[in-house]
Amino acid sequence: MDIIKVFGMNLRKYRTERNLSQEKFAELCGLHRTYISDIECFTRNVSLETVQKIADALEIEPHKLFISL
């Protein structure tokens, strides 16, 4: 499976499990809501720094965002 798709699907899964809107989650990460939307729609490549910001906001280890479910 495409790593961008796996990452986007996992981001959406963990975010929705925490009942966070894209807007609220983006605030927690210090990112823009449309950036989060682009990741979840598989149209955005993210840097390692962004992966860490997202993992920190989700309170998970970064590698969990790359595991195909």
TIMI-2910 file (N, C-alpha, C, CB; in pm, 1 decimal, decimal comma, always signed):
<rs>
+----------+----------+----------+----------+----------+----------+----------+----------+----------+----------+----------+----------+------+
!      n_x !      n_y !      n_z !     ca_x !     ca_y !     ca_z !      c_x !      c_y !      c_z !     cb_x !     cb_y !     cb_z ! resn !
+----------+----------+----------+----------+----------+----------+----------+----------+----------+----------+----------+----------+------+
!    +83,9 !   -118,4 !     +0,0 !     +0,0 !     +0,0 !     +0,0 !    +88,2 !   +124,5 !     +0,0 !    -95,4 !     -0,1 !   +121,7 !  Met !
!    +40,5 !   +228,2 !    -60,7 !   +110,0 !   +356,2 !    -70,6 !   +128,7 !   +417,1 !    +69,0 !    +31,7 !   +453,6 !   -162,5 !  Asp !
!   +251,7 !   +456,5 !   +103,0 !   +282,3 !   +510,3 !   +235,8 !   +205,6 !   +639,8 !   +263,9 !   +432,6 !   +535,1 !   +249,0 !  Ile !
!   +181,2 !   +720,4 !   +160,9 !   +105,7 !   +844,7 !   +179,5 !    -38,2 !   +811,7 !   +218,5 !   +108,7 !   +931,5 !    +50,1 !  Ile !
!    -93,3 !   +708,8 !   +157,4 !   -230,1 !   +666,9 !   +188,6 !   -238,3 !   +607,5 !   +329,3 !   -279,9 !   +564,5 !    +84,9 !  Lys !
!   -142,0 !   +523,3 !   +364,7 !   -138,8 !   +464,0 !   +499,0 !   -130,3 !   +574,6 !   +604,0 !    -18,7 !   +365,7 !   +513,4 !  Val !
!    -40,4 !   +669,8 !   +583,0 !    -23,0 !   +779,1 !   +678,5 !   -152,2 !   +859,6 !   +692,1 !    +92,8 !   +870,9 !   +635,0 !  Phe !
!   -213,1 !   +895,9 !   +580,1 !   -336,4 !   +974,5 !   +583,6 !   -451,1 !   +902,1 !   +651,0 !   -376,8 !  +1012,2 !   +444,4 !  Gly !
!   -464,5 !   +772,2 !   +623,2 !   -572,1 !   +694,2 !   +685,7 !   -549,5 !   +681,1 !   +836,6 !   -581,6 !   +554,1 !   +621,2 !  Met !
!   -423,6 !   +659,1 !   +876,0 !   -393,9 !   +648,1 !  +1018,8 !   -414,7 !   +780,2 !  +1090,8 !   -251,1 !   +600,3 !  +1039,5 !  Asn !
!   -374,9 !   +889,3 !  +1027,5 !   -397,9 !  +1020,5 !  +1087,9 !   -547,2 !  +1040,5 !  +1113,8 !   -343,1 !  +1133,3 !   +996,8 !  Leu !
!   -629,1 !  +1015,2 !  +1013,7 !   -773,9 !  +1032,1 !  +1029,6 !   -827,4 !   +941,5 !  +1140,3 !   -846,5 !  +1002,4 !   +897,0 !  Arg !
!   -782,1 !   +815,8 !  +1143,8 !   -828,0 !   +719,7 !  +1244,8 !   -795,6 !   +770,0 !  +1385,8 !   -763,1 !   +581,1 !  +1221,2 !  Lys !
!   -669,9 !   +803,5 !  +1409,8 !   -630,6 !   +847,9 !  +1543,8 !   -695,6 !   +981,2 !  +1580,6 !   -478,5 !   +860,2 !  +1552,7 !  Tyr !
!   -709,8 !  +1070,5 !  +1484,9 !   -772,2 !  +1200,8 !  +1512,1 !   -919,3 !  +1183,7 !  +1548,9 !   -758,8 !  +1294,0 !  +1389,9 !  Arg !
!   -992,0 !  +1103,2 !  +1471,7 !  -1134,7 !  +1086,1 !  +1499,1 !  -1159,3 !  +1005,6 !  +1627,0 !  -1202,6 !  +1017,5 !  +1380,9 !  Thr !
!  -1068,7 !   +913,5 !  +1659,7 !  -1080,4 !   +840,4 !  +1786,5 !  -1073,4 !   +934,9 !  +1905,5 !   -970,4 !   +734,3 !  +1797,7 !  Glu !
!  -1005,0 !  +1045,8 !  +1888,0 !   -991,8 !  +1145,9 !  +1994,3 !  -1097,3 !  +1256,1 !  +1982,2 !   -852,0 !  +1207,6 !  +1991,2 !  Arg !
!  -1191,4 !  +1235,4 !  +1890,1 !  -1300,9 !  +1331,0 !  +1869,7 !  -1250,0 !  +1472,1 !  +1841,3 !  -1391,6 !  +1333,2 !  +1991,8 !  Asn !
!  -1146,0 !  +1480,4 !  +1759,2 !  -1090,5 !  +1610,1 !  +1721,9 !  -1128,8 !  +1644,3 !  +1578,5 !   -937,2 !  +1610,6 !  +1738,2 !  Leu !
!  -1178,7 !  +1764,3 !  +1559,0 !  -1203,1 !  +1812,3 !  +1423,3 !  -1068,4 !  +1840,0 !  +1357,6 !  -1293,4 !  +1940,4 !  +1423,5 !  Ser !
!  -1069,1 !  +1851,2 !  +1225,9 !   -945,6 !  +1887,2 !  +1156,6 !   -895,6 !  +2022,7 !  +1204,8 !   -967,2 !  +1889,2 !  +1004,1 !  Gln !
!   -986,6 !  +2113,7 !  +1227,2 !   -947,9 !  +2247,6 !  +1270,7 !   -882,4 !  +2245,4 !  +1408,5 !  -1069,4 !  +2339,2 !  +1272,4 !  Glu !
!   -944,5 !  +2177,4 !  +1503,4 !   -889,4 !  +2170,0 !  +1638,9 !   -755,7 !  +2096,0 !  +1638,0 !   -988,9 !  +2099,9 !  +1734,4 !  Lys !
!   -748,6 !  +1987,3 !  +1560,8 !   -625,1 !  +1910,7 !  +1553,8 !   -512,7 !  +1994,4 !  +1492,6 !   -646,5 !  +1782,5 !  +1472,6 !  Phe !
!   -545,3 !  +2067,9 !  +1388,2 !   -445,8 !  +2154,0 !  +1323,7 !   -389,9 !  +2255,2 !  +1423,6 !   -507,6 !  +2227,0 !  +1202,3 !  Ala !
!   -475,9 !  +2311,4 !  +1507,5 !   -430,9 !  +2405,0 !  +1611,2 !   -332,1 !  +2337,5 !  +1706,0 !   -551,3 !  +2459,8 !  +1690,4 !  Glu !
!   -362,1 !  +2213,4 !  +1745,5 !   -273,5 !  +2140,4 !  +1836,0 !   -135,7 !  +2115,7 !  +1774,1 !   -337,1 !  +2007,6 !  +1875,0 !  Leu !
!   -134,5 !  +2098,3 !  +1643,0 !    -10,0 !  +2069,7 !  +1571,2 !    +64,6 !  +2195,7 !  +1530,3 !    -39,0 !  +1986,9 !  +1448,7 !  Cys !
!     -4,0 !  +2308,6 !  +1531,4 !    +55,9 !  +2431,5 !  +1479,9 !    +56,4 !  +2433,3 !  +1328,2 !   +197,8 !  +2447,5 !  +1532,3 !  Gly !
!    -42,3 !  +2366,4 !  +1268,4 !    -55,1 !  +2358,5 !  +1122,9 !   -188,9 !  +2417,2 !  +1080,0 !    -41,9 !  +2212,0 !  +1074,0 !  Leu !
!   -210,0 !  +2430,6 !   +951,2 !   -335,9 !  +2483,1 !   +898,9 !   -433,4 !  +2367,6 !   +873,6 !   -311,8 !  +2564,1 !   +768,3 !  His !
!   -562,2 !  +2393,7 !   +889,8 !   -663,7 !  +2290,9 !   +871,3 !   -658,1 !  +2230,5 !   +731,8 !   -801,4 !  +2348,3 !   +897,0 !  Arg !
!   -634,0 !  +2311,7 !   +630,2 !   -630,9 !  +2258,1 !   +494,3 !   -510,4 !  +2165,8 !   +474,0 !   -627,5 !  +2372,5 !   +392,1 !  Thr !
!   -404,3 !  +2188,8 !   +549,3 !   -287,5 !  +2100,8 !   +542,7 !   -323,9 !  +1962,3 !   +595,6 !   -168,9 !  +2160,4 !   +623,3 !  Tyr !
!   -396,2 !  +1958,1 !   +707,6 !   -442,5 !  +1830,3 !   +763,8 !   -536,6 !  +1762,2 !   +665,5 !   -513,3 !  +1851,9 !   +900,5 !  Ile !
!   -627,2 !  +1837,8 !   +605,5 !   -718,7 !  +1783,0 !   +505,7 !   -642,1 !  +1723,0 !   +388,3 !   -814,7 !  +1891,5 !   +456,0 !  Ser !
!   -541,3 !  +1793,5 !   +340,3 !   -460,3 !  +1743,8 !   +228,3 !   -391,8 !  +1612,2 !   +264,5 !   -355,0 !  +1848,5 !   +187,4 !  Asp !
!   -342,4 !  +1601,0 !   +386,4 !   -278,9 !  +1475,7 !   +429,5 !   -381,6 !  +1363,2 !   +429,4 !   -215,7 !  +1491,1 !   +570,6 !  Ile !
!   -498,9 !  +1389,6 !   +484,4 !   -602,7 !  +1287,3 !   +493,4 !   -662,9 !  +1252,1 !   +358,3 !   -711,5 !  +1333,1 !   +586,2 !  Glu !
!   -646,6 !  +1339,6 !   +260,7 !   -693,9 !  +1312,4 !   +123,7 !   -580,7 !  +1260,7 !    +34,6 !   -754,9 !  +1439,9 !    +61,9 !  Cys !
!   -465,4 !  +1234,2 !    +95,7 !   -351,4 !  +1171,4 !    +27,6 !   -288,6 !  +1259,5 !    -80,2 !   -395,0 !  +1041,3 !    -34,4 !  Phe !
!   -297,3 !  +1390,2 !    -65,3 !   -241,7 !  +1480,6 !   -166,2 !   -121,1 !  +1558,7 !   -115,5 !   -347,9 !  +1577,0 !   -212,8 !  Thr !
!    -74,2 !  +1525,7 !     +3,9 !    +34,8 !  +1603,7 !    +63,2 !   +144,1 !  +1510,6 !   +113,5 !    -17,4 !  +1692,4 !   +178,6 !  Arg !
!   +268,1 !  +1540,9 !    +77,8 !   +384,4 !  +1476,0 !   +137,1 !   +419,5 !  +1553,7 !   +262,8 !   +505,9 !  +1470,1 !    +36,8 !  Asn !
!   +458,6 !  +1484,8 !   +367,5 !   +492,2 !  +1554,4 !   +491,6 !   +639,0 !  +1532,2 !   +526,0 !   +401,9 !  +1506,5 !   +607,3 !  Val !
!   +696,4 !  +1629,7 !   +593,0 !   +835,6 !  +1619,1 !   +638,2 !   +839,3 !  +1538,8 !   +768,1 !   +899,6 !  +1760,7 !   +658,6 !  Ser !
!   +957,7 !  +1496,8 !   +803,6 !   +974,4 !  +1425,5 !   +930,5 !   +937,4 !  +1514,2 !  +1048,9 !  +1118,5 !  +1375,9 !   +945,2 !  Leu !
!   +966,5 !  +1642,4 !  +1039,0 !   +928,8 !  +1734,9 !  +1146,7 !   +776,9 !  +1738,7 !  +1164,1 !   +982,5 !  +1876,9 !  +1117,4 !  Glu !
!   +704,2 !  +1736,9 !  +1052,1 !   +558,3 !  +1738,6 !  +1057,8 !   +505,6 !  +1607,0 !  +1114,2 !   +499,0 !  +1764,5 !   +918,0 !  Thr !
!   +567,4 !  +1496,2 !  +1077,6 !   +528,7 !  +1366,1 !  +1134,4 !   +540,5 !  +1372,0 !  +1286,3 !   +617,5 !  +1250,9 !  +1077,0 !  Val !
!   +649,6 !  +1429,4 !  +1335,7 !   +669,0 !  +1439,0 !  +1479,7 !   +564,9 !  +1529,8 !  +1544,5 !   +808,9 !  +1489,9 !  +1510,4 !  Gln !
!   +533,4 !  +1642,5 !  +1482,9 !   +429,5 !  +1732,1 !  +1536,7 !   +295,5 !  +1660,4 !  +1546,7 !   +415,3 !  +1857,7 !  +1448,4 !  Lys !
!   +261,2 !  +1586,6 !  +1441,7 !   +134,5 !  +1514,1 !  +1438,5 !   +131,7 !  +1405,3 !  +1545,8 !   +111,4 !  +1452,5 !  +1299,5 !  Ile !
!   +238,8 !  +1328,6 !  +1555,5 !   +246,2 !  +1222,8 !  +1656,3 !   +238,2 !  +1281,0 !  +1797,5 !   +375,9 !  +1142,1 !  +1639,7 !  Ala !
!   +306,8 !  +1391,3 !  +1820,9 !   +301,9 !  +1455,7 !  +1952,6 !   +160,1 !  +1500,3 !  +1985,6 !   +397,7 !  +1576,1 !  +1957,7 !  Asp !
!    +91,6 !  +1560,0 !  +1890,1 !    -45,4 !  +1606,8 !  +1914,1 !   -140,2 !  +1489,8 !  +1939,4 !    -95,2 !  +1689,6 !  +1794,9 !  Ala !
!   -113,2 !  +1375,5 !  +1876,4 !   -195,4 !  +1255,8 !  +1896,3 !   -152,1 !  +1176,2 !  +2019,3 !   -189,0 !  +1166,9 !  +1772,8 !  Leu !
!    -37,7 !  +1213,6 !  +2075,1 !    +19,7 !  +1143,6 !  +2190,0 !    +46,1 !   +997,1 !  +2158,6 !    -72,9 !  +1154,9 !  +2310,5 !  Glu !
!   +106,7 !   +973,1 !  +2040,7 !   +145,8 !   +838,7 !  +1999,5 !   +289,3 !   +841,9 !  +1948,4 !    +49,6 !   +783,4 !  +1890,5 !  Ile !
!   +349,2 !   +725,3 !  +1935,1 !   +481,9 !   +714,4 !  +1875,4 !   +468,0 !   +736,0 !  +1724,4 !   +547,7 !   +575,2 !  +1907,3 !  Glu !
!   +558,9 !   +807,5 !  +1662,4 !   +548,8 !   +837,4 !  +1518,9 !   +534,0 !   +714,1 !  +1429,3 !   +669,9 !   +913,9 !  +1476,1 !  Pro !
!   +600,3 !   +604,1 !  +1464,6 !   +595,1 !   +486,0 !  +1378,2 !   +453,8 !   +430,2 !  +1361,8 !   +685,5 !   +378,5 !  +1433,5 !  His !
!   +366,2 !   +456,9 !  +1457,9 !   +228,8 !   +405,1 !  +1448,6 !   +153,1 !   +464,6 !  +1330,3 !   +152,8 !   +434,2 !  +1577,7 !  Lys !
!   +196,3 !   +580,5 !  +1284,4 !   +130,2 !   +644,2 !  +1170,7 !   +164,9 !   +576,8 !  +1038,3 !   +167,6 !   +790,9 !  +1164,6 !  Leu !
!   +263,8 !   +489,4 !  +1040,5 !   +308,9 !   +423,4 !   +918,4 !   +270,9 !   +275,9 !   +909,2 !   +456,5 !   +436,1 !   +907,4 !  Phe !
!   +202,7 !   +225,1 !  +1010,9 !   +165,9 !    +83,9 !  +1013,4 !    +34,3 !    +65,0 !   +939,6 !   +155,3 !    +31,6 !  +1158,9 !  Ile !
!    +36,7 !    -20,1 !   +838,6 !    -84,3 !    -48,8 !   +760,6 !   -181,2 !   -129,5 !   +846,0 !    -49,8 !   -125,6 !   +629,3 !  Ser !
!   -302,6 !    -79,4 !   +859,5 !   -403,5 !   -147,6 !   +942,5 !   -489,6 !   -241,5 !   +863,4 !   -491,1 !    -47,6 !  +1011,3 !  Leu !
+----------+----------+----------+----------+----------+----------+----------+----------+----------+----------+----------+----------+------+
</rs>
